[in-house]
Amino acid sequence: MSKTYTTVQGDMWDNIAFTQLGSSEYLDVLINSNRKYREYYIFPAGIVLTLPDVPASVSSTAPPWKR
C-alpha cells in the first residue's frame, strides 16, 4: 500500500521531499510519482500526493556505527 501526504497551503516539492522522504535529493522521484501535479511550485492545501518508496540513506556525517 502506498503512503500518501496531504499538502498544506504553502508546501513546496523540495520541503515535502525533505520532511516526508528524508532528503530533498528525492525531489525528482517525488515529482515523477505525482506527474499530474508537476506544474505546481507552491501547493494549495488538500492535494493528496503519493509518496514513493525510497531506499533508506544514512548521512555521510553520521558516526561510523550508523553508516
PyMOL Python script that loads the backbone (N, CA, C, O; Angstrom):
from pymol import cmd

cmd.read_pdbstr("""\
ATOM      1  N   MET A   1       0.843  -1.178   0.000  1.00  0.00           N
ATOM      2  CA  MET A   1       0.000   0.000   0.000  1.00  0.00           C
ATOM      3  C   MET A   1       0.890   1.242   0.000  1.00  0.00           C
ATOM      4  O   MET A   1       1.832   1.340   0.786  1.00  0.00           O
ATOM      5  N   SER A   2       0.589   2.169  -0.868  1.00  0.00           N
ATOM      6  CA  SER A   2       1.378   3.394  -0.980  1.00  0.00           C
ATOM      7  C   SER A   2       1.057   4.362   0.144  1.00  0.00           C
ATOM      8  O   SER A   2      -0.079   4.456   0.609  1.00  0.00           O
ATOM      9  N   LYS A   3       2.076   5.067   0.561  1.00  0.00           N
ATOM     10  CA  LYS A   3       1.883   6.120   1.549  1.00  0.00           C
ATOM     11  C   LYS A   3       1.476   7.384   0.804  1.00  0.00           C
ATOM     12  O   LYS A   3       1.824   7.572  -0.361  1.00  0.00           O
ATOM     13  N   THR A   4       0.741   8.239   1.487  1.00  0.00           N
ATOM     14  CA  THR A   4       0.327   9.499   0.887  1.00  0.00           C
ATOM     15  C   THR A   4       0.627  10.651   1.827  1.00  0.00           C
ATOM     16  O   THR A   4       0.858  10.465   3.022  1.00  0.00           O
ATOM     17  N   TYR A   5       0.618  11.841   1.257  1.00  0.00           N
ATOM     18  CA  TYR A   5       0.810  13.066   2.025  1.00  0.00           C
ATOM     19  C   TYR A   5      -0.194  14.075   1.497  1.00  0.00           C
ATOM     20  O   TYR A   5      -0.304  14.271   0.287  1.00  0.00           O
ATOM     21  N   THR A   6      -0.924  14.713   2.395  1.00  0.00           N
ATOM     22  CA  THR A   6      -1.877  15.746   2.014  1.00  0.00           C
ATOM     23  C   THR A   6      -1.229  17.099   2.249  1.00  0.00           C
ATOM     24  O   THR A   6      -0.790  17.407   3.357  1.00  0.00           O
ATOM     25  N   THR A   7      -1.174  17.899   1.201  1.00  0.00           N
ATOM     26  CA  THR A   7      -0.469  19.174   1.272  1.00  0.00           C
ATOM     27  C   THR A   7      -1.163  20.178   2.181  1.00  0.00           C
ATOM     28  O   THR A   7      -2.374  20.139   2.402  1.00  0.00           O
ATOM     29  N   VAL A   8      -0.345  21.066   2.689  1.00  0.00           N
ATOM     30  CA  VAL A   8      -0.771  22.209   3.488  1.00  0.00           C
ATOM     31  C   VAL A   8      -0.468  23.440   2.648  1.00  0.00           C
ATOM     32  O   VAL A   8       0.517  23.455   1.911  1.00  0.00           O
ATOM     33  N   GLN A   9      -1.295  24.469   2.746  1.00  0.00           N
ATOM     34  CA  GLN A   9      -1.064  25.692   1.985  1.00  0.00           C
ATOM     35  C   GLN A   9       0.381  26.156   2.123  1.00  0.00           C
ATOM     36  O   GLN A   9       0.879  26.330   3.236  1.00  0.00           O
ATOM     37  N   GLY A  10       1.056  26.356   0.988  1.00  0.00           N
ATOM     38  CA  GLY A  10       2.429  26.836   1.002  1.00  0.00           C
ATOM     39  C   GLY A  10       3.488  25.756   0.878  1.00  0.00           C
ATOM     40  O   GLY A  10       4.670  26.072   0.742  1.00  0.00           O
ATOM     41  N   ASP A  11       3.094  24.484   0.921  1.00  0.00           N
ATOM     42  CA  ASP A  11       4.068  23.402   0.726  1.00  0.00           C
ATOM     43  C   ASP A  11       4.746  23.540  -0.632  1.00  0.00           C
ATOM     44  O   ASP A  11       4.141  24.007  -1.596  1.00  0.00           O
ATOM     45  N   MET A  12       6.010  23.126  -0.693  1.00  0.00           N
ATOM     46  CA  MET A  12       6.745  23.084  -1.956  1.00  0.00           C
ATOM     47  C   MET A  12       7.386  21.709  -2.096  1.00  0.00           C
ATOM     48  O   MET A  12       7.605  21.010  -1.106  1.00  0.00           O
ATOM     49  N   TRP A  13       7.681  21.333  -3.331  1.00  0.00           N
ATOM     50  CA  TRP A  13       8.208  19.995  -3.609  1.00  0.00           C
ATOM     51  C   TRP A  13       9.429  19.646  -2.763  1.00  0.00           C
ATOM     52  O   TRP A  13       9.495  18.566  -2.176  1.00  0.00           O
ATOM     53  N   ASP A  14      10.391  20.558  -2.702  1.00  0.00           N
ATOM     54  CA  ASP A  14      11.630  20.235  -2.000  1.00  0.00           C
ATOM     55  C   ASP A  14      11.417  20.020  -0.511  1.00  0.00           C
ATOM     56  O   ASP A  14      12.051  19.153   0.089  1.00  0.00           O
ATOM     57  N   ASN A  15      10.536  20.799   0.083  1.00  0.00           N
ATOM     58  CA  ASN A  15      10.256  20.643   1.508  1.00  0.00           C
ATOM     59  C   ASN A  15       9.501  19.341   1.783  1.00  0.00           C
ATOM     60  O   ASN A  15       9.753  18.674   2.787  1.00  0.00           O
ATOM     61  N   ILE A  16       8.592  18.988   0.904  1.00  0.00           N
ATOM     62  CA  ILE A  16       7.863  17.723   1.070  1.00  0.00           C
ATOM     63  C   ILE A  16       8.834  16.554   0.959  1.00  0.00           C
ATOM     64  O   ILE A  16       8.775  15.622   1.761  1.00  0.00           O
ATOM     65  N   ALA A  17       9.728  16.594  -0.028  1.00  0.00           N
ATOM     66  CA  ALA A  17      10.717  15.522  -0.187  1.00  0.00           C
ATOM     67  C   ALA A  17      11.591  15.409   1.061  1.00  0.00           C
ATOM     68  O   ALA A  17      11.881  14.307   1.526  1.00  0.00           O
ATOM     69  N   PHE A  18      12.007  16.552   1.599  1.00  0.00           N
ATOM     70  CA  PHE A  18      12.863  16.539   2.784  1.00  0.00           C
ATOM     71  C   PHE A  18      12.132  16.001   4.010  1.00  0.00           C
ATOM     72  O   PHE A  18      12.644  15.122   4.703  1.00  0.00           O
ATOM     73  N   THR A  19      10.936  16.525   4.279  1.00  0.00           N
ATOM     74  CA  THR A  19      10.235  16.137   5.511  1.00  0.00           C
ATOM     75  C   THR A  19       9.616  14.744   5.440  1.00  0.00           C
ATOM     76  O   THR A  19       9.550  14.044   6.451  1.00  0.00           O
ATOM     77  N   GLN A  20       9.162  14.336   4.256  1.00  0.00           N
ATOM     78  CA  GLN A  20       8.456  13.058   4.149  1.00  0.00           C
ATOM     79  C   GLN A  20       9.334  11.900   3.685  1.00  0.00           C
ATOM     80  O   GLN A  20       9.077  10.745   4.027  1.00  0.00           O
ATOM     81  N   LEU A  21      10.377  12.212   2.902  1.00  0.00           N
ATOM     82  CA  LEU A  21      11.223  11.145   2.364  1.00  0.00           C
ATOM     83  C   LEU A  21      12.625  11.151   2.949  1.00  0.00           C
ATOM     84  O   LEU A  21      13.392  10.212   2.737  1.00  0.00           O
ATOM     85  N   GLY A  22      12.963  12.208   3.688  1.00  0.00           N
ATOM     86  CA  GLY A  22      14.240  12.241   4.373  1.00  0.00           C
ATOM     87  C   GLY A  22      15.338  13.030   3.695  1.00  0.00           C
ATOM     88  O   GLY A  22      16.393  13.255   4.287  1.00  0.00           O
ATOM     89  N   SER A  23      15.103  13.459   2.446  1.00  0.00           N
ATOM     90  CA  SER A  23      16.131  14.222   1.743  1.00  0.00           C
ATOM     91  C   SER A  23      15.508  14.950   0.558  1.00  0.00           C
ATOM     92  O   SER A  23      14.634  14.414  -0.124  1.00  0.00           O
ATOM     93  N   SER A  24      15.961  16.160   0.324  1.00  0.00           N
ATOM     94  CA  SER A  24      15.477  16.894  -0.847  1.00  0.00           C
ATOM     95  C   SER A  24      16.051  16.300  -2.140  1.00  0.00           C
ATOM     96  O   SER A  24      15.631  16.675  -3.234  1.00  0.00           O
ATOM     97  N   GLU A  25      16.998  15.388  -2.016  1.00  0.00           N
ATOM     98  CA  GLU A  25      17.544  14.700  -3.188  1.00  0.00           C
ATOM     99  C   GLU A  25      16.503  13.797  -3.855  1.00  0.00           C
ATOM    100  O   GLU A  25      16.696  13.376  -4.996  1.00  0.00           O
ATOM    101  N   TYR A  26      15.417  13.498  -3.168  1.00  0.00           N
ATOM    102  CA  TYR A  26      14.344  12.667  -3.723  1.00  0.00           C
ATOM    103  C   TYR A  26      13.291  13.502  -4.443  1.00  0.00           C
ATOM    104  O   TYR A  26      12.215  12.998  -4.765  1.00  0.00           O
ATOM    105  N   LEU A  27      13.585  14.750  -4.692  1.00  0.00           N
ATOM    106  CA  LEU A  27      12.656  15.664  -5.347  1.00  0.00           C
ATOM    107  C   LEU A  27      12.172  15.109  -6.682  1.00  0.00           C
ATOM    108  O   LEU A  27      10.966  15.075  -6.926  1.00  0.00           O
ATOM    109  N   ASP A  28      13.080  14.675  -7.550  1.00  0.00           N
ATOM    110  CA  ASP A  28      12.697  14.154  -8.862  1.00  0.00           C
ATOM    111  C   ASP A  28      11.820  12.911  -8.754  1.00  0.00           C
ATOM    112  O   ASP A  28      10.862  12.753  -9.510  1.00  0.00           O
ATOM    113  N   VAL A  29      12.150  12.036  -7.819  1.00  0.00           N
ATOM    114  CA  VAL A  29      11.371  10.812  -7.626  1.00  0.00           C
ATOM    115  C   VAL A  29       9.953  11.171  -7.170  1.00  0.00           C
ATOM    116  O   VAL A  29       8.979  10.577  -7.630  1.00  0.00           O
ATOM    117  N   LEU A  30       9.847  12.134  -6.274  1.00  0.00           N
ATOM    118  CA  LEU A  30       8.541  12.568  -5.783  1.00  0.00           C
ATOM    119  C   LEU A  30       7.703  13.178  -6.906  1.00  0.00           C
ATOM    120  O   LEU A  30       6.523  12.856  -7.047  1.00  0.00           O
ATOM    121  N   ILE A  31       8.303  14.048  -7.694  1.00  0.00           N
ATOM    122  CA  ILE A  31       7.572  14.674  -8.804  1.00  0.00           C
ATOM    123  C   ILE A  31       7.147  13.616  -9.825  1.00  0.00           C
ATOM    124  O   ILE A  31       6.015  13.647 -10.307  1.00  0.00           O
ATOM    125  N   ASN A  32       8.037  12.686 -10.157  1.00  0.00           N
ATOM    126  CA  ASN A  32       7.694  11.645 -11.123  1.00  0.00           C
ATOM    127  C   ASN A  32       6.585  10.726 -10.627  1.00  0.00           C
ATOM    128  O   ASN A  32       5.877  10.124 -11.433  1.00  0.00           O
ATOM    129  N   SER A  33       6.426  10.612  -9.326  1.00  0.00           N
ATOM    130  CA  SER A  33       5.349   9.805  -8.763  1.00  0.00           C
ATOM    131  C   SER A  33       4.021  10.550  -8.734  1.00  0.00           C
ATOM    132  O   SER A  33       2.972   9.958  -8.477  1.00  0.00           O
ATOM    133  N   ASN A  34       4.073  11.843  -8.997  1.00  0.00           N
ATOM    134  CA  ASN A  34       2.876  12.692  -8.939  1.00  0.00           C
ATOM    135  C   ASN A  34       2.852  13.638 -10.139  1.00  0.00           C
ATOM    136  O   ASN A  34       2.709  14.851  -9.983  1.00  0.00           O
ATOM    137  N   ARG A  35       2.995  13.066 -11.341  1.00  0.00           N
ATOM    138  CA  ARG A  35       3.172  13.862 -12.555  1.00  0.00           C
ATOM    139  C   ARG A  35       2.020  14.827 -12.837  1.00  0.00           C
ATOM    140  O   ARG A  35       2.247  15.883 -13.429  1.00  0.00           O
ATOM    141  N   LYS A  36       0.816  14.503 -12.437  1.00  0.00           N
ATOM    142  CA  LYS A  36      -0.291  15.408 -12.755  1.00  0.00           C
ATOM    143  C   LYS A  36      -0.222  16.712 -11.963  1.00  0.00           C
ATOM    144  O   LYS A  36      -0.931  17.666 -12.284  1.00  0.00           O
ATOM    145  N   TYR A  37       0.615  16.763 -10.940  1.00  0.00           N
ATOM    146  CA  TYR A  37       0.782  17.992 -10.145  1.00  0.00           C
ATOM    147  C   TYR A  37       2.111  18.689 -10.420  1.00  0.00           C
ATOM    148  O   TYR A  37       2.467  19.627  -9.705  1.00  0.00           O
ATOM    149  N   ARG A  38       2.848  18.258 -11.431  1.00  0.00           N
ATOM    150  CA  ARG A  38       4.200  18.774 -11.682  1.00  0.00           C
ATOM    151  C   ARG A  38       4.238  20.257 -12.008  1.00  0.00           C
ATOM    152  O   ARG A  38       5.296  20.878 -11.901  1.00  0.00           O
ATOM    153  N   GLU A  39       3.121  20.838 -12.401  1.00  0.00           N
ATOM    154  CA  GLU A  39       3.079  22.268 -12.720  1.00  0.00           C
ATOM    155  C   GLU A  39       3.036  23.146 -11.463  1.00  0.00           C
ATOM    156  O   GLU A  39       3.272  24.352 -11.539  1.00  0.00           O
ATOM    157  N   TYR A  40       2.740  22.553 -10.335  1.00  0.00           N
ATOM    158  CA  TYR A  40       2.692  23.318  -9.081  1.00  0.00           C
ATOM    159  C   TYR A  40       4.098  23.632  -8.602  1.00  0.00           C
ATOM    160  O   TYR A  40       4.995  22.792  -8.681  1.00  0.00           O
ATOM    161  N   TYR A  41       4.278  24.822  -8.115  1.00  0.00           N
ATOM    162  CA  TYR A  41       5.520  25.212  -7.446  1.00  0.00           C
ATOM    163  C   TYR A  41       5.232  25.343  -5.956  1.00  0.00           C
ATOM    164  O   TYR A  41       5.959  24.808  -5.118  1.00  0.00           O
ATOM    165  N   ILE A  42       4.161  26.062  -5.645  1.00  0.00           N
ATOM    166  CA  ILE A  42       3.670  26.193  -4.267  1.00  0.00           C
ATOM    167  C   ILE A  42       2.275  25.587  -4.246  1.00  0.00           C
ATOM    168  O   ILE A  42       1.404  25.981  -5.022  1.00  0.00           O
ATOM    169  N   PHE A  43       2.072  24.620  -3.346  1.00  0.00           N
ATOM    170  CA  PHE A  43       0.807  23.894  -3.305  1.00  0.00           C
ATOM    171  C   PHE A  43      -0.266  24.611  -2.495  1.00  0.00           C
ATOM    172  O   PHE A  43       0.028  25.288  -1.510  1.00  0.00           O
ATOM    173  N   PRO A  44      -1.518  24.449  -2.928  1.00  0.00           N
ATOM    174  CA  PRO A  44      -2.637  24.817  -2.067  1.00  0.00           C
ATOM    175  C   PRO A  44      -2.856  23.673  -1.068  1.00  0.00           C
ATOM    176  O   PRO A  44      -2.245  22.612  -1.200  1.00  0.00           O
ATOM    177  N   ALA A  45      -3.692  23.876  -0.105  1.00  0.00           N
ATOM    178  CA  ALA A  45      -3.997  22.825   0.870  1.00  0.00           C
ATOM    179  C   ALA A  45      -4.886  21.761   0.237  1.00  0.00           C
ATOM    180  O   ALA A  45      -5.715  22.058  -0.623  1.00  0.00           O
ATOM    181  N   GLY A  46      -4.703  20.520   0.675  1.00  0.00           N
ATOM    182  CA  GLY A  46      -5.632  19.452   0.341  1.00  0.00           C
ATOM    183  C   GLY A  46      -5.291  18.564  -0.833  1.00  0.00           C
ATOM    184  O   GLY A  46      -6.093  17.693  -1.170  1.00  0.00           O
ATOM    185  N   ILE A  47      -4.155  18.731  -1.474  1.00  0.00           N
ATOM    186  CA  ILE A  47      -3.772  17.840  -2.567  1.00  0.00           C
ATOM    187  C   ILE A  47      -3.095  16.615  -1.965  1.00  0.00           C
ATOM    188  O   ILE A  47      -2.178  16.729  -1.151  1.00  0.00           O
ATOM    189  N   VAL A  48      -3.566  15.441  -2.381  1.00  0.00           N
ATOM    190  CA  VAL A  48      -3.015  14.190  -1.858  1.00  0.00           C
ATOM    191  C   VAL A  48      -1.952  13.684  -2.816  1.00  0.00           C
ATOM    192  O   VAL A  48      -2.244  13.345  -3.963  1.00  0.00           O
ATOM    193  N   LEU A  49      -0.723  13.637  -2.339  1.00  0.00           N
ATOM    194  CA  LEU A  49       0.410  13.167  -3.126  1.00  0.00           C
ATOM    195  C   LEU A  49       0.775  11.746  -2.721  1.00  0.00           C
ATOM    196  O   LEU A  49       0.660  11.371  -1.554  1.00  0.00           O
ATOM    197  N   THR A  50       1.213  10.969  -3.690  1.00  0.00           N
ATOM    198  CA  THR A  50       1.722   9.628  -3.426  1.00  0.00           C
ATOM    199  C   THR A  50       3.192   9.735  -3.076  1.00  0.00           C
ATOM    200  O   THR A  50       3.962  10.363  -3.802  1.00  0.00           O
ATOM    201  N   LEU A  51       3.585   9.130  -1.976  1.00  0.00           N
ATOM    202  CA  LEU A  51       4.987   9.129  -1.558  1.00  0.00           C
ATOM    203  C   LEU A  51       5.646   7.851  -2.052  1.00  0.00           C
ATOM    204  O   LEU A  51       5.235   6.757  -1.665  1.00  0.00           O
ATOM    205  N   PRO A  52       6.662   7.969  -2.900  1.00  0.00           N
ATOM    206  CA  PRO A  52       7.327   6.770  -3.427  1.00  0.00           C
ATOM    207  C   PRO A  52       8.183   6.091  -2.372  1.00  0.00           C
ATOM    208  O   PRO A  52       8.604   6.709  -1.394  1.00  0.00           O
ATOM    209  N   ASP A  53       8.430   4.814  -2.589  1.00  0.00           N
ATOM    210  CA  ASP A  53       9.374   4.095  -1.728  1.00  0.00           C
ATOM    211  C   ASP A  53      10.780   4.516  -2.133  1.00  0.00           C
ATOM    212  O   ASP A  53      11.125   4.504  -3.314  1.00  0.00           O
ATOM    213  N   VAL A  54      11.568   4.879  -1.166  1.00  0.00           N
ATOM    214  CA  VAL A  54      12.956   5.267  -1.423  1.00  0.00           C
ATOM    215  C   VAL A  54      13.855   4.478  -0.493  1.00  0.00           C
ATOM    216  O   VAL A  54      13.446   4.116   0.610  1.00  0.00           O
ATOM    217  N   PRO A  55      15.076   4.208  -0.927  1.00  0.00           N
ATOM    218  CA  PRO A  55      15.985   3.471  -0.057  1.00  0.00           C
ATOM    219  C   PRO A  55      16.370   4.300   1.157  1.00  0.00           C
ATOM    220  O   PRO A  55      16.494   5.522   1.077  1.00  0.00           O
ATOM    221  N   ALA A  56      16.553   3.636   2.255  1.00  0.00           N
ATOM    222  CA  ALA A  56      16.991   4.329   3.471  1.00  0.00           C
ATOM    223  C   ALA A  56      18.426   4.783   3.244  1.00  0.00           C
ATOM    224  O   ALA A  56      19.290   3.989   2.873  1.00  0.00           O
ATOM    225  N   SER A  57      18.664   6.052   3.470  1.00  0.00           N
ATOM    226  CA  SER A  57      20.023   6.561   3.304  1.00  0.00           C
ATOM    227  C   SER A  57      20.537   7.052   4.644  1.00  0.00           C
ATOM    228  O   SER A  57      19.776   7.502   5.501  1.00  0.00           O
ATOM    229  N   VAL A  58      21.818   6.954   4.797  1.00  0.00           N
ATOM    230  CA  VAL A  58      22.451   7.412   6.026  1.00  0.00           C
ATOM    231  C   VAL A  58      23.406   8.533   5.646  1.00  0.00           C
ATOM    232  O   VAL A  58      24.198   8.391   4.714  1.00  0.00           O
ATOM    233  N   SER A  59      23.335   9.602   6.336  1.00  0.00           N
ATOM    234  CA  SER A  59      24.176  10.764   6.054  1.00  0.00           C
ATOM    235  C   SER A  59      25.646  10.414   6.205  1.00  0.00           C
ATOM    236  O   SER A  59      26.029   9.640   7.082  1.00  0.00           O
ATOM    237  N   SER A  60      26.462  10.997   5.338  1.00  0.00           N
ATOM    238  CA  SER A  60      27.901  10.761   5.432  1.00  0.00           C
ATOM    239  C   SER A  60      28.495  11.409   6.669  1.00  0.00           C
ATOM    240  O   SER A  60      29.636  11.123   7.028  1.00  0.00           O
ATOM    241  N   THR A  61      27.735  12.282   7.328  1.00  0.00           N
ATOM    242  CA  THR A  61      28.211  12.903   8.559  1.00  0.00           C
ATOM    243  C   THR A  61      27.806  12.089   9.786  1.00  0.00           C
ATOM    244  O   THR A  61      28.110  12.462  10.919  1.00  0.00           O
ATOM    245  N   ALA A  62      27.121  10.980   9.546  1.00  0.00           N
ATOM    246  CA  ALA A  62      26.714  10.122  10.655  1.00  0.00           C
ATOM    247  C   ALA A  62      27.946   9.417  11.232  1.00  0.00           C
ATOM    248  O   ALA A  62      28.929   9.198  10.524  1.00  0.00           O
ATOM    249  N   PRO A  63      27.890   9.071  12.500  1.00  0.00           N
ATOM    250  CA  PRO A  63      29.016   8.341  13.090  1.00  0.00           C
ATOM    251  C   PRO A  63      29.217   7.006  12.368  1.00  0.00           C
ATOM    252  O   PRO A  63      28.273   6.481  11.778  1.00  0.00           O
ATOM    253  N   PRO A  64      30.413   6.457  12.405  1.00  0.00           N
ATOM    254  CA  PRO A  64      30.723   5.225  11.669  1.00  0.00           C
ATOM    255  C   PRO A  64      29.773   4.065  11.958  1.00  0.00           C
ATOM    256  O   PRO A  64      29.487   3.287  11.048  1.00  0.00           O
ATOM    257  N   TRP A  65      29.281   3.918  13.170  1.00  0.00           N
ATOM    258  CA  TRP A  65      28.416   2.799  13.501  1.00  0.00           C
ATOM    259  C   TRP A  65      27.019   2.955  12.896  1.00  0.00           C
ATOM    260  O   TRP A  65      26.232   2.009  12.933  1.00  0.00           O
ATOM    261  N   LYS A  66      26.691   4.139  12.334  1.00  0.00           N
ATOM    262  CA  LYS A  66      25.399   4.337  11.679  1.00  0.00           C
ATOM    263  C   LYS A  66      25.509   4.334  10.162  1.00  0.00           C
ATOM    264  O   LYS A  66      24.490   4.440   9.479  1.00  0.00           O
ATOM    265  N   ARG A  67      26.713   4.215   9.615  1.00  0.00           N
ATOM    266  CA  ARG A  67      26.903   4.219   8.161  1.00  0.00           C
ATOM    267  C   ARG A  67      26.670   2.867   7.574  1.00  0.00           C
ATOM    268  O   ARG A  67      26.788   2.691   6.362  1.00  0.00           O
TER     269      ARG A  67
END
""", "prot")
cmd.dss("prot")
cmd.show_as("cartoon", "prot")
cmd.util.cbc("prot")
cmd.orient("prot")
